[in-house]
């Protein structure tokens, strides 16, 4: 750098030195310019010496400024170097953390994949166990049915034997007008053998025998005539909720007159959530007399042969979606949701179920149809009662129970339903608390809960009784 060139310094900390240097350098250049212009006579030797000293002084100051700038530059460079080293260190730490997080994420994904596979395996095992359970239940139900049939046959044989003994006794001991026994009149004078004429009893069907047994029990327990069944006809846009205990399956409930009152031409959409093959097949057999029947079930293998439309379901939501499509396509639809309480057992909330049922009910109302929901009161008591409360607001309630066992959840739940004005459907026995009350087979009863007197029953031809 020449002495005439100004020093270019951009550091903010050296601005004052730069300004001072530029001012001195300007003076020096002016002096040199005057000297080079031929005006030497204007300067004396003394001025020349002074000027030389000033030049030397300025050179020293410029050198000092350069040294200060170099020191400042070195200091700034060192600071920048330290900051760069610190940033590099932070960068390495962040890269290490990122690498660790990536590995952890990959391990988590691998663990989730393994977990998902295990869950799928467990679900398959659960399905197999459920199928085995259903098969065992089916086998048990069939064996129970066989035992029931054997008991009925035993009762029939006992009745027949009793009739035979009575007939034999009457034939052998009743006197004739001449004072001789009837048995003696059967002896022929020209016969070497005697014969006893005994009339063989007429073989009765199981239904007739059952009705005969019920009638005998009724006559033995009351002196008044049995009450007449209450007429029940399905009205357009009605919602019927039927509640029953585990001893009275839905197959009995659906023998209810509500089903019988459905016109054959009305389309029926039957949703079965039951976990029993026996119940499903029994109900479908009962409904198969209807012409326009669609069945949606999670267990299609339970229905061996049918002339109706069968929709196999993969999940619960699919059932309600299929019901919506069915309602939209038909006029006067009848929707039957069987054993909805099974979903409570499977973990579906009563609020969610009530919401889905309510949605279907509004669609059915728009199409001037009917809806029936059956609920097994043996489900989880709290959720089941909550479901009862939610369905009560918009339905005709019917309670279908066998004799209630005192102190059980079924009795408490039954009282809850009856207290709300529910009706009782006597499904397969004429007695509710046999020692206290007589109810006629197949009849409808209206109950009220009295906090002082207990459960009271009202019906045509039957005076008020307190249980």
C-alpha positions in Angstrom: 0.0 0.0 0.0 1.4 3.5 -1.0 1.3 6.4 1.4 -1.1 8.3 -0.8 -3.8 5.5 -0.7 -6.3 5.8 2.1 -6.5 2.9 4.5 -9.7 0.9 4.1 -10.9 -0.3 7.5 -14.4 -1.6 8.0 -14.2 -2.6 11.7 -16.6 -0.5 13.7 -14.3 -0.5 16.7 -11.5 1.3 14.7 -13.7 4.0 13.2 -12.0 6.8 15.2 -8.5 5.7 14.1 -9.6 5.6 10.5 -11.0 9.1 10.6 -7.9 10.5 12.3 -5.7 8.7 9.8 -7.6 10.0 6.8 -7.4 13.6 8.1 -3.7 13.4 8.6 -3.1 11.7 5.3 -5.1 14.4 3.6 -2.8 17.1 5.1 0.3 15.2 4.1 -0.9 14.8 0.5 -1.7 18.5 0.3 1.8 19.3 1.5 3.3 16.9 -1.0 1.2 18.4 -3.8 2.4 21.9 -3.0 6.0 20.7 -2.9 5.8 18.9 -6.2 4.2 22.0 -7.8 7.4 24.0 -7.8 6.7 26.2 -4.8 9.8 25.3 -2.9 10.6 28.9 -2.2 7.5 29.2 -0.1 8.9 26.8 2.5 11.8 27.4 4.7 14.2 24.7 5.9 12.5 24.8 9.3 9.1 24.2 7.7 10.6 21.4 5.7 12.0 19.8 8.9 8.7 20.2 10.6 6.9 18.7 7.7 9.3 15.7 7.7 8.8 15.2 11.4 5.0 15.4 10.9 5.3 12.8 8.1 7.3 10.5 10.4 4.8 11.0 13.1 1.9 10.1 10.8 3.7 7.0 9.6 4.2 5.9 13.2 0.5 6.5 14.0 -0.4 4.6 10.9 1.7 1.7 12.0 0.2 1.8 15.4 -3.3 1.8 13.8 -2.3 -1.2 11.7 -1.1 -3.0 14.8 -4.4 -2.2 16.6 -6.4 -3.4 13.6 -4.4 -6.6 13.5 -5.0 -7.2 17.2 -8.7 -6.5 16.8 -8.9 -8.8 13.8 -7.1 -11.5 15.7 -9.5 -11.1 18.7 -12.5 -11.2 16.4 -11.1 -14.2 14.6 -10.6 -16.1 17.9 -14.1 -15.3 19.1 -15.6 -16.5 15.8 -13.4 -19.6 16.0 -14.7 -20.4 19.5 -18.3 -19.9 18.4 -17.8 -22.1 15.4 -16.3 -24.9 17.6 -19.3 -24.5 20.0 -21.8 -24.8 17.1 -20.0 -27.8 15.7 -20.2 -29.5 19.1 -23.9 -28.7 19.4 -24.4 -30.0 15.8 -22.7 -33.3 16.7 -24.9 -33.7 19.8 -28.0 -33.0 17.8 -27.0 -35.5 15.2 -26.3 -38.1 17.9 -29.8 -37.4 19.4 -31.4 -37.6 16.0 -29.7 -40.9 15.3 -30.8 -42.3 18.7 -34.4 -41.1 18.1 -34.4 -42.7 14.7 -33.2 -46.0 16.1 -35.8 -45.8 18.9 -38.5 -45.0 16.4 -37.5 -48.0 14.2 -37.5 -50.2 17.3 -41.0 -48.9 18.2 -42.3 -49.6 14.7 -40.8 -53.1 14.9 -42.4 -53.7 18.3 -45.7 -52.4 17.1 -45.5 -54.8 14.1 -44.8 -57.7 16.4 -47.6 -56.6 18.8 -50.1 -56.3 15.9 -49.2 -59.8 14.7 -49.6 -61.1 18.2 -53.0 -59.4 18.5 -54.1 -60.9 15.2 -53.0 -64.3 16.4 -54.9 -63.9 19.7 -58.0 -62.7 17.8 -57.8 -65.8 15.6 -57.4 -68.0 18.8 -60.4 -66.2 20.3 -62.5 -66.8 17.2 -61.6 -70.5 17.4 -62.4 -70.7 21.1 -65.7 -68.9 20.5 -66.6 -71.3 17.7 -65.7 -74.2 20.0 -67.8 -72.6 22.7 -70.7 -72.2 20.4 -70.5 -75.8 19.3 -70.4 -76.9 22.9 -73.4 -74.7 23.7 -75.2 -76.1 20.7 -74.5 -79.6 21.8 -75.5 -78.8 25.3 -78.8 -77.2 24.1 -79.5 -80.2 22.0 -78.8 -82.5 25.0 -81.0 -80.3 27.2 -83.7 -80.5 24.6 -83.4 -84.3 24.5 -83.6 -84.4 28.3 -86.7 -82.2 28.2 -88.3 -84.4 25.6 -87.5 -87.5 27.7 -89.0 -85.8 30.8 -92.1 -84.9 28.7 -92.4 -88.5 27.5 -91.9 -89.7 31.1 -94.8 -87.4 32.1 -96.9 -88.6 29.2 -96.2 -92.2 30.2 -97.1 -91.5 33.8 -100.3 -89.8 32.8 -101.1 -92.8 30.5 -100.2 -95.3 33.2 -102.4 -93.4 35.7 -105.3 -93.4 33.2 -104.8 -97.1 32.5 -104.8 -97.9 36.2 -107.9 -95.9 36.8 -109.6 -97.5 33.9 -108.5 -100.9 35.0 -109.7 -100.2 38.5 -113.1 -98.9 37.3 -113.5 -101.8 35.0 -112.6 -104.4 37.6 -114.6 -103.0 40.5 -117.6 -101.1 39.3 -120.9 -103.0 40.1 -123.6 -103.8 37.6 -127.4 -103.5 38.2 -127.6 -107.2 39.2 -125.0 -106.6 41.9 -122.2 -108.3 40.0 -118.9 -106.8 39.1 -118.2 -105.5 35.6 -115.4 -107.9 35.3 -117.7 -110.8 35.8 -119.9 -109.6 32.9 -117.0 -110.0 30.6 -116.8 -113.7 31.1 -118.5 -115.7 28.4 -120.5 -118.9 29.3 -119.3 -120.8 26.3 -115.7 -119.6 26.4 -112.9 -121.5 28.0 -110.9 -118.3 28.6 -111.8 -115.0 30.1 -110.8 -111.6 28.7 -110.5 -108.2 30.3 -111.6 -105.4 28.0 -109.3 -102.3 28.6 -109.6 -99.3 26.3 -106.2 -98.1 25.1 -105.5 -94.4 25.9 -105.3 -92.0 22.9 -101.7 -90.9 22.4 -101.4 -87.1 23.0 -98.9 -84.7 21.5 -96.4 -82.9 23.7 -98.2 -79.7 23.3 -101.5 -81.2 24.4 -99.8 -82.9 27.3 -98.2 -79.6 28.3 -101.5 -77.7 28.1 -103.1 -80.5 30.1 -100.4 -80.2 32.8 -100.8 -76.4 32.9 -104.6 -76.7 33.1 -104.2 -79.2 36.0 -101.9 -76.8 37.8 -104.2 -73.9 37.2 -107.3 -75.8 38.5 -105.3 -77.0 41.5 -104.2 -73.5 42.5 -107.2 -71.3 41.8 -111.0 -71.6 41.9 -111.6 -68.7 39.4 -111.6 -68.9 35.7 -108.3 -68.1 34.0 -108.0 -64.5 32.7 -108.4 -64.0 29.0 -105.3 -63.0 27.1 -105.0 -59.3 26.3 -105.3 -58.7 22.5 -102.0 -57.3 21.1 -101.8 -56.1 17.5 -98.9 -54.3 16.0 -99.7 -50.8 15.2 -97.9 -48.7 12.5 -94.9 -46.8 13.8 -94.6 -48.5 17.1 -91.4 -49.5 18.9 -91.6 -52.6 21.1 -88.8 -53.5 23.6 -88.9 -57.0 25.0 -86.8 -57.8 28.0 -86.2 -61.4 29.2 -83.9 -63.3 31.5 -81.4 -66.0 30.5 -83.9 -68.8 31.3 -86.3 -67.4 28.8 -84.4 -67.1 25.5 -85.4 -64.9 22.6 -86.9 -67.9 20.8 -89.7 -67.8 23.3 -90.0 -64.1 23.1 -90.5 -64.1 19.4 -93.5 -66.4 19.8 -95.1 -63.3 21.2 -98.3 -62.1 19.4 -96.3 -59.1 18.1 -94.6 -61.4 15.6 -97.7 -63.2 14.7 -99.5 -59.9 14.0 -97.0 -58.8 11.3 -98.7 -59.1 7.9 -97.1 -61.7 5.7 -96.5 -59.1 3.0 -94.6 -56.7 5.2 -90.8 -56.9 4.8 -89.0 -58.1 7.9 -85.3 -57.3 8.6 -84.1 -59.6 11.4 -80.7 -58.8 13.0 -79.4 -61.5 15.3 -76.6 -60.7 17.8 -77.2 -63.9 19.7 -74.2 -66.0 20.5 -76.3 -69.2 20.5 -76.7 -71.3 17.3 -79.7 -73.0 18.8 -81.5 -69.7 19.5 -80.8 -68.3 16.0 -82.0 -71.4 14.2 -85.1 -71.6 16.4 -86.0 -68.0 15.8 -85.4 -68.2 12.0 -87.6 -71.3 11.9 -90.4 -69.3 13.6 -89.9 -66.3 11.2 -89.6 -68.4 8.1 -93.4 -68.5 7.7 -93.1 -64.8 6.6 -92.8 -64.3 2.9 -90.5 -61.3 2.8 -87.7 -62.0 5.3 -84.1 -60.8 5.4 -81.8 -62.2 8.1 -78.5 -60.5 9.1 -76.4 -62.5 11.5 -72.8 -62.7 12.8 -73.2 -66.5 12.7 -74.7 -67.5 9.3 -73.6 -71.2 9.7 -76.4 -71.5 12.4 -79.0 -71.3 9.6 -78.8 -74.5 7.7 -81.4 -73.9 5.0 -83.9 -71.1 4.4 -85.9 -69.5 1.7 -85.1 -66.0 2.8 -82.3 -63.6 2.1 -79.2 -64.1 4.3 -76.7 -61.4 5.0 -73.5 -62.6 6.8 -72.1 -59.9 9.0 -68.4 -59.2 9.8 -69.1 -56.6 12.5 -71.8 -54.8 14.4 -71.7 -51.6 12.5 -72.3 -53.5 9.3 -75.6 -54.8 10.7 -77.0 -51.3 11.4 -75.8 -50.1 8.0 -77.5 -53.0 6.3 -80.7 -52.2 8.2 -80.6 -48.6 7.1 -80.4 -49.7 3.4 -83.2 -52.2 3.9 -85.5 -49.5 5.5 -84.8 -47.0 2.7 -85.8 -49.6 0.0 -89.0 -50.9 1.5 -92.4 -49.5 2.7 -93.8 -50.5 6.1 -90.6 -52.3 7.2 -90.4 -54.3 10.3 -87.0 -54.3 12.0 -86.3 -56.9 14.7 -83.0 -56.6 16.7 -82.5 -59.8 18.6 -80.5 -60.0 21.8 -79.0 -56.6 21.7 -77.7 -57.1 25.2 -75.1 -59.4 23.8 -73.3 -56.3 22.5 -73.2 -54.9 26.1 -71.4 -58.1 27.1 -69.0 -57.6 24.1 -68.1 -54.1 25.4 -70.4 -51.8 23.4 -71.7 -49.0 25.6 -75.4 -48.7 26.3 -75.4 -45.1 25.1 -73.8 -46.0 21.8 -76.3 -48.9 21.3 -79.3 -46.8 22.3 -78.1 -44.2 19.8 -77.9 -46.7 16.9 -81.3 -48.1 17.8 -82.8 -44.6 18.0 -81.4 -43.8 14.5 -83.1 -46.9 13.1 -86.3 -46.2 14.9 -86.5 -42.7 13.3 -86.0 -44.2 9.9 -88.6 -46.8 10.5 -91.1 -44.2 11.7 -90.6 -42.3 8.4 -91.5 -45.4 6.5 -94.6 -46.1 8.7 -93.0 -49.4 10.0 -92.5 -51.2 13.2 -89.5 -52.1 15.3 -88.9 -54.8 18.0 -85.8 -55.1 20.2 -85.2 -58.0 22.5 -82.8 -57.6 25.4 -81.4 -60.3 27.7 -81.6 -59.0 31.2 -78.8 -61.4 32.2 -76.2 -59.0 30.7 -74.1 -56.8 32.9 -76.7 -55.4 35.2 -75.5 -51.7 35.3 -75.2 -51.3 31.5 -78.3 -53.4 30.9 -80.4 -51.2 33.2 -79.0 -48.1 31.6 -80.0 -49.5 28.2 -83.5 -50.2 29.6 -83.7 -46.6 30.7 -82.7 -45.3 27.3 -85.2 -47.4 25.4 -88.1 -46.8 27.7 -88.8 -43.3 26.5 -89.9 -44.3 23.0 -91.2 -47.9 23.2 -94.0 -50.2 24.3 -92.3 -52.2 27.0 -92.9 -55.9 27.5 -91.1 -58.0 30.1 -90.8 -61.7 29.4 -89.6 -63.7 32.4 -89.8 -67.1 34.1 -90.5 -67.2 37.8 -88.3 -64.6 39.4 -85.8 -65.7 42.0 -85.9 -63.4 45.0 -82.9 -61.2 45.4 -81.4 -61.7 41.9 -80.5 -59.0 39.4 -83.2 -60.3 37.1 -85.8 -59.6 39.8 -84.5 -56.1 40.5 -84.3 -55.3 36.8 -87.8 -56.7 36.2 -89.1 -54.5 39.0 -87.4 -51.5 37.3 -89.1 -52.2 34.0 -92.5 -52.9 35.6 -92.2 -49.8 37.7 -92.0 -47.8 34.5 -95.3 -49.3 33.2 -94.0 -52.3 31.4 -96.1 -55.3 30.6 -95.4 -58.9 31.5 -95.4 -61.7 28.9 -95.8 -65.1 30.5 -93.7 -67.2 28.2 -93.7 -70.8 29.3 -95.2 -71.0 32.8 -98.4 -69.8 34.4 -96.7 -68.8 37.7 -94.8 -65.8 39.0 -93.8 -66.7 42.6 -96.1 -69.7 42.4 -97.1 -69.7 46.1 -98.3 -66.1 45.9 -99.7 -65.4 42.4 -101.2 -67.3 39.5 -100.8 -66.1 35.9 -102.3 -67.7 32.9 -100.1 -69.1 30.1 -99.8 -66.7 27.1 -101.6 -63.9 28.8 -100.6 -60.2 29.0 -100.4 -58.5 32.4 -99.9 -54.9 33.4 -97.7 -54.3 36.5 -97.2 -51.4 38.8 -94.7 -51.1 41.6 -96.0 -49.9 44.9 -93.4 -48.9 47.5 -95.6 -50.0 50.3 -97.4 -53.0 48.9 -94.8 -54.3 46.4 -95.5 -55.5 42.9 -99.1 -55.3 41.8 -100.8 -57.0 38.8 -103.8 -55.8 36.8 -105.6 -57.7 34.1 -109.1 -58.4 32.6 -110.8 -61.1 34.6 -108.2 -61.0 37.3 -108.6 -59.0 40.5 -105.7 -56.9 41.7 -103.1 -59.1 43.5 -100.0 -58.2 45.4 -96.9 -60.3 45.0 
